[in-house]
Amino acid sequence: MNQSAPVNVAVGRASPGALLELLKPITWFPPMWAFLCGWVSVGPDTKMSVWSLLAGIALTGPLVCGASQVVNDWFDRHVDAINEPHRPIPSGKVPGNTGLWFAMIWTLIAQSWAVMLGNWVAAATFIGLLLAWAYSAPPVRLKLNGWWGNGAVALSYEGLAWVTGAAIAVGGELPSTPTLLIALLYSIGAHGIMTLNDFKSVEGDLKLGIRSLPAQLGRARAAKVACAFMLLPQLGVIGLLTNWQLNPSAVTVVLVVGAQLLCMKRLLSDPERFAPWYNASGVSLYVLGMMSAALGLGGWLT
């Protein structure tokens, strides 16, 4: 990977606005949504107070997801100096080693916050933060290979956030096996979503030696792999919901998957053109199915 591009290392202080930009609030929605799915999946009789609900949303979004974004920006600073020189670190808005210190301090704050919410919440958070550093930081740097990197992000953003919501809802204890299974399946499916996100940077990935799946396989094959990753786990969700006699929820997920299949047909006709469109339409259906499954598990749909 070419990391020879200059990076602004001028001394000085970073403004609060620049630090907030590093946290990338727009990326917080997926883990916060998964957290809410986990909470809903426990049912109406939870041990979650308004405080713990807000604390959990803050944990999964601004803290854990925010930390992962800062870590990624720090270790991508040389790449961003080429592709996105306006980013806070290469532009000098976050000067010197401020970005690294901010990543470490924000990580510690996130983990400390999680400890207050229970042992299982702390454990899920620790794994999520560990994956965040492993994704971006050498020598592991999972993001260099789309198979591993996408799996790490999918597990953190969907599965661990879901488990966190369920664990807080039951007073910090380990969630039920059905909840864990559904969270795992939707995490596997999110691997496909991450693959579609990589379509926007294929040319840069090829130049910099980042083996995202579109770069490895080409857009056409990568789109097929992404669709398989998204589709097969949802079929597993439908099977489990049916087996548990949660039929209203199972039917809802069937309808959602049917709509996704129509979107996938269009995506596969021209992956380069329709990948951004699918990220808006198909992914919205995917997360709707997540909530439908969670409502079924929690007994909200009868």
N, C-alpha and C positions, 0 to 999 in steps of 0.2 A: 504493500500500500504506500502510495506517495504521501509522505507527511512533511514535505519540505517547504510547504507554503508558509509564509510568515504569519505569525499570530501576534496581535497587539498585546504586549506585556507591560504597558505603562503602569506606573504606580498611581494610586489614588483610591478613592472610595466609589463603590457601586451605589447607585441610587436605588431606593426601594422599588421603583418602577422597573429597573433593569433586572433586579432579583426576581420580581414577580414574573417577568417575561421568561426567565429561566425555568420557573415552575410550570409554565404552559398550562394555564387553567382549562383550555379547551380540551385537554386530554383527560381530565378528571372524570368525565361523565361515565365511561364504560365501567371502571371499578366501582363507582358509587351506585350505578344501576345494579351491578352484580351483588353488591352489599345489600341493597333493598330486596333483591330476589331471595337472598339468604334469610333475611329477616322474615319476609312473607312466608317462606317455606316452612317455618316453624308453626305457624298458625296464630290465631288471635290471642291465645293464652300464653303470652310471653312474659319474661322478667325484664323486659326492656323499658326503661324510663325514657322520658323525652331527652334527658341528659345523655343517656347511653346511646340513643339513636343518633343524636347530633354528633356525639363524640366519635361514633363509628363511621359516620359519613365523612367527618373531618380526617379520620385516620386513613381511610381508603383513597380519598381524593387528594386533598392538598398535601397531606403528609407523605404517605407511601408513594403514590403516583408522582407527586411533585418531586420527591427525592430521586426517583428513577430518572426523571427528565433532566434534573441538574447533573446527575452522574453521567448520563449519556452525552449531554452537551460538553462537559469537561473533556471527556475522552474522545469526543469527535471534533475537538476545536481545530485541529489541523485540516480535517476534511471540510469542515464548515468554512474555513478560511478560503477554500477553493470554490465551494458550491454556494455557500450562504454567508458571505463576509459581513452581512448586516447583523448576524446573530450577536447576542450580548458579549460573548467571550472574544471571538475574533475581532469584533469591531472596537473592543476596548472599553465598552460600557461597563463590563465587569472585569476590572483590570487584574494583572498579575496572577497570583494563586488564589484569588478570592473565590473563584468558582469551585476549586477543589475543597477549600475550607467550608464553603456553603454546603457542598454535597455531604461532607462528613458530619457537620453539625446537624443538618436537616435529617440525616439518617438516624442519628442518635436521638433527636427529638421524637421522630416517628416511633422508634422502638420503645422509648420511655413512655410515650403516650399509650402504646399498646399494652404494656405491662399493667397499667391501671385498669384495663378492661378484662383481665382474666388470663389464665395460663394458656388456653388454646388460642386465644386471640394473639397473645404475644408470640406463640410458636408460629402461627400462620404469617404474622408480620415479619418475623425473623427470616423465614424462608423466602418471602416476597422480596425483602431488601437484599438478601444474599443473591437471589437471581438477578436483581437489578444491577448489582455491581458485577456479577459474572457476565451479564449480557454485554456490558460496555467496556469493562476494564481488562487490560492485559494482565496476565498472559492468557486468560480463558477467552474473553471477548467472544461470547457465543454469537453475537450478531454477525460475525464473519461467515457463518453458515446458516442459511435460512431454515434448515430442518431443526437445528437446536435453538437458534435465537427466537424463532417464532413460537416454538413450544414454551420457552421460558416466559415470554411476554403473555401468551395466552393463559398459562397457568396462573400467573400473578394477577392479571387484570380480571379474569373471570372466576376461576376456581377458588383461589385463596380469598378473594374479596367476598365471594358467596359464603364460604366457610366462616369468615369473620362475622358476617351479618347473622348467620344462624347461631354461632357460638355466643355472641352478645345477647341474642334473644333468649337463650336458655341459661343466662346467668354466667357466661364464661366457660361453660362445659363443652365437651365434645358433641357435635351435632349427631343426629341419627344417621344410620347407614344409608337409607334412601336419599337423604339430603346430600350426603357425600358422593353418592353414585351419580346423581343428576348434575351436581357441580362439576364432577370430573368429566362427564360426557360433554357438557357445554364448553369446558376448557379445551378439550380436544378439537371441538368444532371451531373454536376461535382461532386455531392455527391457520385455518383457511382464510379467515378475515385478515390476519396479519400478512399472509402471502399477497392478497390483493392490494394491501397498502403499499407493498414494495414495487408495484407496477410503475409508480410515478418516478422511480429513481433508477431504472434499469441501466441507462447509459452511464450514469455516474458510478454505479456499483461495478460495472464491467471495467471501467478505467481504474478504480481504486482497489480491485481485488476482493470486493465483498460478494460472497457467493449466496446472494438472495436466491430464492427459487426461480423467479423470472429470469435472473441472470444465468442460473445453472441450466434450466430446462427450456428456456424460451417462453414467451408469453402464452402461447397456445397450450403447451403441456402444463405449465404452471397453473393456468386457469382451471384445467381439468382436475389437477391435484387439489386445488383450493376448494372446488365444488365437492369433491369426494370427502374431504376433511369436514366440510360443513354439513353435508347431507347425512353421512352414515351415523355419526353420533346422535343426530336428531331422531333417526329411525330407532336407535337404541332407547332414547327417551320415550318415544311412543310405545315401544314394547314394554318397558318397565311400568309406565303409567297404566297401560291396559292390564298388565299382570296384577297390579295393585288395586284394580277396579276403580281407578280414578278416571272414569270414562269421559266426563265433560272436558277435563283438561286434555286428555289424549286426543279427543276430536278437535279441539282448538289447535293443538300442535300439528295435527294432520293437515288442517286447512292452511296453517302458516307455511308448512313445508311445501304444500302444493303450490302456493303462490311463489315461493322461492324457486321452485323448479321452472316456472315460467320465466322468472328473472334470469335464472342460470342459462336457459336456452338462448336468451338474447345476449348474455355475457359471452358465451362460447362462440357466438357468430362473429364477434370481433372483440377479443379481450382487450386489446390496446385502447380501443375507443370506449368500450362500455365498462371497464373496471371502475372508474370514478362513479359512474351512474349506479353500478351495483352496490358500491359502498354506501350509497345513500338509500337505496331502495331495499335490496336484499338483506343488508345487514340490519336495517330497521325491523324487517320481518323476523330476523333471527332473534333479536333481543326481545321482541314481543312474545315469541315462543318461550323464551326463558322465563318471563314473568308468568305466562300461562301455566307452565310446569310448576313454578313455585306456588302459585295460587292453588293448584291441585294438591300438592304435597301438604300445604297448610290447612286444607279442608275448606278453603274459601269458595271453591266451585263444587257444588253438590247437585 
